[in-house]
Amino acid sequence: MEFKQVTLSAKKNIALIAHDNKKQDMVAWCKEHKAELLNHTLYATGTTGMIIENETSLPIQKLISGPLGGDQQVGSLISEGAVDVLIFFWDPFEPMPHDPDVKALLRVAAVWNIPIASNHISADFLISSPLFNSASA
């Protein structure tokens, strides 16, 4: 299978998604990295975006809620080249009612070589990488 080659600018388009039990963890992560996140364009699925924006004052481009198609909307943005990084805090102990959408999103992100963080520590590693704020080919 061929993977897409993506060129990234220094200003990233970051998609933020968090399942219900992980929304407060996402908010905490966004507060911790607010200064860095202000330098980038942020997208989020509906409820997650509303909570992050209300609790951090970060500007968020809110999409529709995940179960209503928001995960697919993020996948579409990835395939259009409009998302560079996916930060998706999911709960491994909770069943995902829209599991096929989640799998499709992760597949699209993998095909397009989009960096993915699935929890607080992996998101810390990603945002602290020297590559995060630089352009890359």
C-alpha positions as YAML, in Angstrom:
chain: A
units: angstrom
residues:
- id: 1
  name: MET
  ca: [0.00, 0.00, 0.00]
- id: 2
  name: GLU
  ca: [1.25, 3.47, -0.82]
- id: 3
  name: PHE
  ca: [1.29, 6.17, 1.79]
- id: 4
  name: LYS
  ca: [0.81, 9.82, 0.97]
- id: 5
  name: GLN
  ca: [3.78, 12.15, 1.27]
- id: 6
  name: VAL
  ca: [2.78, 15.25, 3.19]
- id: 7
  name: THR
  ca: [4.64, 18.55, 3.53]
- id: 8
  name: LEU
  ca: [3.97, 20.34, 6.80]
- id: 9
  name: SER
  ca: [4.26, 24.04, 7.52]
- id: 10
  name: ALA
  ca: [5.49, 25.42, 10.85]
- id: 11
  name: LYS
  ca: [1.89, 26.36, 11.73]
- id: 12
  name: LYS
  ca: [0.03, 23.08, 12.10]
- id: 13
  name: ASN
  ca: [-3.65, 22.27, 11.74]
- id: 14
  name: ILE
  ca: [-4.40, 20.11, 14.78]
- id: 15
  name: ALA
  ca: [-7.54, 17.99, 15.26]
- id: 16
  name: LEU
  ca: [-8.56, 17.35, 18.88]
- id: 17
  name: ILE
  ca: [-10.95, 14.52, 19.72]
- id: 18
  name: ALA
  ca: [-11.73, 13.04, 23.13]
- id: 19
  name: HIS
  ca: [-14.22, 10.41, 24.18]
- id: 20
  name: ASP
  ca: [-16.49, 11.28, 27.11]
- id: 21
  name: ASN
  ca: [-14.27, 9.80, 29.85]
- id: 22
  name: LYS
  ca: [-11.22, 11.58, 28.39]
- id: 23
  name: LYS
  ca: [-12.58, 15.08, 27.80]
- id: 24
  name: GLN
  ca: [-11.22, 16.49, 31.08]
- id: 25
  name: ASP
  ca: [-7.84, 14.91, 30.35]
- id: 26
  name: MET
  ca: [-7.88, 16.68, 26.98]
- id: 27
  name: VAL
  ca: [-8.79, 19.97, 28.67]
- id: 28
  name: ALA
  ca: [-5.92, 19.52, 31.15]
- id: 29
  name: TRP
  ca: [-3.52, 18.78, 28.29]
- id: 30
  name: CYS
  ca: [-4.69, 21.86, 26.36]
- id: 31
  name: LYS
  ca: [-4.24, 24.06, 29.45]
- id: 32
  name: GLU
  ca: [-0.75, 22.64, 29.96]
- id: 33
  name: HIS
  ca: [0.21, 23.42, 26.35]
- id: 34
  name: LYS
  ca: [-1.92, 26.52, 25.74]
- id: 35
  name: ALA
  ca: [1.04, 28.73, 24.80]
- id: 36
  name: GLU
  ca: [2.17, 26.25, 22.12]
- id: 37
  name: LEU
  ca: [-1.35, 25.57, 20.85]
- id: 38
  name: LEU
  ca: [-2.04, 29.28, 20.29]
- id: 39
  name: ASN
  ca: [0.49, 29.15, 17.43]
- id: 40
  name: HIS
  ca: [-1.56, 26.59, 15.51]
- id: 41
  name: THR
  ca: [-5.06, 26.17, 14.06]
- id: 42
  name: LEU
  ca: [-7.24, 23.91, 16.20]
- id: 43
  name: TYR
  ca: [-10.18, 21.79, 15.08]
- id: 44
  name: ALA
  ca: [-12.30, 19.64, 17.38]
- id: 45
  name: THR
  ca: [-15.42, 17.54, 17.26]
- id: 46
  name: GLY
  ca: [-18.48, 19.33, 18.67]
- id: 47
  name: THR
  ca: [-18.71, 18.68, 22.39]
- id: 48
  name: THR
  ca: [-14.95, 18.34, 22.86]
- id: 49
  name: GLY
  ca: [-14.38, 21.64, 21.07]
- id: 50
  name: MET
  ca: [-17.02, 23.45, 23.11]
- id: 51
  name: ILE
  ca: [-15.56, 22.20, 26.40]
- id: 52
  name: ILE
  ca: [-11.96, 23.04, 25.42]
- id: 53
  name: GLU
  ca: [-12.93, 26.51, 24.22]
- id: 54
  name: ASN
  ca: [-14.99, 27.25, 27.35]
- id: 55
  name: GLU
  ca: [-12.33, 26.04, 29.78]
- id: 56
  name: THR
  ca: [-9.17, 27.31, 28.04]
- id: 57
  name: SER
  ca: [-10.28, 30.24, 25.82]
- id: 58
  name: LEU
  ca: [-8.34, 28.62, 22.96]
- id: 59
  name: PRO
  ca: [-9.91, 29.40, 19.57]
- id: 60
  name: ILE
  ca: [-11.39, 26.15, 18.26]
- id: 61
  name: GLN
  ca: [-12.97, 25.49, 14.88]
- id: 62
  name: LYS
  ca: [-15.78, 23.23, 16.03]
- id: 63
  name: LEU
  ca: [-17.05, 20.42, 13.82]
- id: 64
  name: ILE
  ca: [-20.11, 18.26, 14.49]
- id: 65
  name: SER
  ca: [-20.20, 15.77, 17.36]
- id: 66
  name: GLY
  ca: [-18.23, 12.54, 16.86]
- id: 67
  name: PRO
  ca: [-21.18, 10.10, 16.92]
- id: 68
  name: LEU
  ca: [-23.06, 12.35, 14.47]
- id: 69
  name: GLY
  ca: [-20.24, 12.22, 11.92]
- id: 70
  name: GLY
  ca: [-17.57, 14.45, 13.43]
- id: 71
  name: ASP
  ca: [-14.94, 11.71, 13.28]
- id: 72
  name: GLN
  ca: [-15.70, 11.29, 9.58]
- id: 73
  name: GLN
  ca: [-15.52, 15.06, 9.15]
- id: 74
  name: VAL
  ca: [-12.00, 15.04, 10.64]
- id: 75
  name: GLY
  ca: [-11.10, 12.15, 8.32]
- id: 76
  name: SER
  ca: [-12.32, 14.18, 5.36]
- id: 77
  name: LEU
  ca: [-10.19, 17.15, 6.45]
- id: 78
  name: ILE
  ca: [-7.17, 14.85, 6.69]
- id: 79
  name: SER
  ca: [-7.72, 13.54, 3.16]
- id: 80
  name: GLU
  ca: [-8.06, 17.14, 1.91]
- id: 81
  name: GLY
  ca: [-4.69, 18.00, 3.49]
- id: 82
  name: ALA
  ca: [-6.33, 20.33, 6.02]
- id: 83
  name: VAL
  ca: [-5.23, 18.46, 9.18]
- id: 84
  name: ASP
  ca: [-1.57, 17.83, 10.03]
- id: 85
  name: VAL
  ca: [-1.79, 16.28, 13.52]
- id: 86
  name: LEU
  ca: [-4.45, 14.16, 15.24]
- id: 87
  name: ILE
  ca: [-4.69, 14.18, 19.02]
- id: 88
  name: PHE
  ca: [-7.34, 11.63, 19.90]
- id: 89
  name: PHE
  ca: [-7.78, 10.69, 23.56]
- id: 90
  name: TRP
  ca: [-9.90, 7.55, 23.57]
- id: 91
  name: ASP
  ca: [-10.88, 5.32, 26.45]
- id: 92
  name: PRO
  ca: [-9.66, 1.74, 25.95]
- id: 93
  name: PHE
  ca: [-12.03, 0.48, 28.66]
- id: 94
  name: GLU
  ca: [-15.24, 1.85, 27.16]
- id: 95
  name: PRO
  ca: [-16.98, 0.41, 24.10]
- id: 96
  name: MET
  ca: [-17.12, 2.88, 21.24]
- id: 97
  name: PRO
  ca: [-20.67, 3.13, 19.87]
- id: 98
  name: HIS
  ca: [-19.34, 4.56, 16.61]
- id: 99
  name: ASP
  ca: [-16.35, 2.20, 16.39]
- id: 100
  name: PRO
  ca: [-16.42, 1.88, 12.56]
- id: 101
  name: ASP
  ca: [-16.09, 5.68, 12.27]
- id: 102
  name: VAL
  ca: [-13.14, 5.69, 14.67]
- id: 103
  name: LYS
  ca: [-11.40, 2.89, 12.78]
- id: 104
  name: ALA
  ca: [-11.97, 4.70, 9.48]
- id: 105
  name: LEU
  ca: [-10.51, 7.90, 10.94]
- id: 106
  name: LEU
  ca: [-7.41, 6.11, 12.24]
- id: 107
  name: ARG
  ca: [-6.97, 4.37, 8.90]
- id: 108
  name: VAL
  ca: [-7.14, 7.66, 6.96]
- id: 109
  name: ALA
  ca: [-4.66, 9.24, 9.38]
- id: 110
  name: ALA
  ca: [-2.27, 6.31, 8.87]
- id: 111
  name: VAL
  ca: [-2.59, 6.42, 5.06]
- id: 112
  name: TRP
  ca: [-1.88, 10.16, 5.03]
- id: 113
  name: ASN
  ca: [1.08, 9.81, 7.45]
- id: 114
  name: ILE
  ca: [-0.57, 12.02, 10.06]
- id: 115
  name: PRO
  ca: [1.08, 11.91, 13.51]
- id: 116
  name: ILE
  ca: [-1.39, 10.56, 16.07]
- id: 117
  name: ALA
  ca: [-1.32, 10.89, 19.86]
- id: 118
  name: SER
  ca: [-3.78, 8.71, 21.76]
- id: 119
  name: ASN
  ca: [-3.16, 9.82, 25.35]
- id: 120
  name: HIS
  ca: [-1.67, 12.60, 27.47]
- id: 121
  name: ILE
  ca: [1.92, 11.32, 27.45]
- id: 122
  name: SER
  ca: [2.04, 10.58, 23.71]
- id: 123
  name: ALA
  ca: [0.61, 14.06, 23.05]
- id: 124
  name: ASP
  ca: [3.35, 15.50, 25.31]
- id: 125
  name: PHE
  ca: [6.00, 13.69, 23.24]
- id: 126
  name: LEU
  ca: [4.46, 14.93, 20.01]
- id: 127
  name: ILE
  ca: [4.15, 18.60, 20.96]
- id: 128
  name: SER
  ca: [7.62, 18.69, 22.54]
- id: 129
  name: SER
  ca: [9.29, 17.29, 19.42]
- id: 130
  name: PRO
  ca: [11.64, 19.74, 17.68]
- id: 131
  name: LEU
  ca: [9.74, 18.91, 14.47]
- id: 132
  name: PHE
  ca: [6.42, 20.12, 15.86]
- id: 133
  name: ASN
  ca: [7.02, 23.84, 15.28]
- id: 134
  name: SER
  ca: [9.10, 23.54, 12.13]
- id: 135
  name: ALA
  ca: [8.26, 23.02, 8.50]
- id: 136
  name: SER
  ca: [9.05, 19.58, 7.11]
- id: 137
  name: ALA
  ca: [9.03, 17.90, 3.73]
...
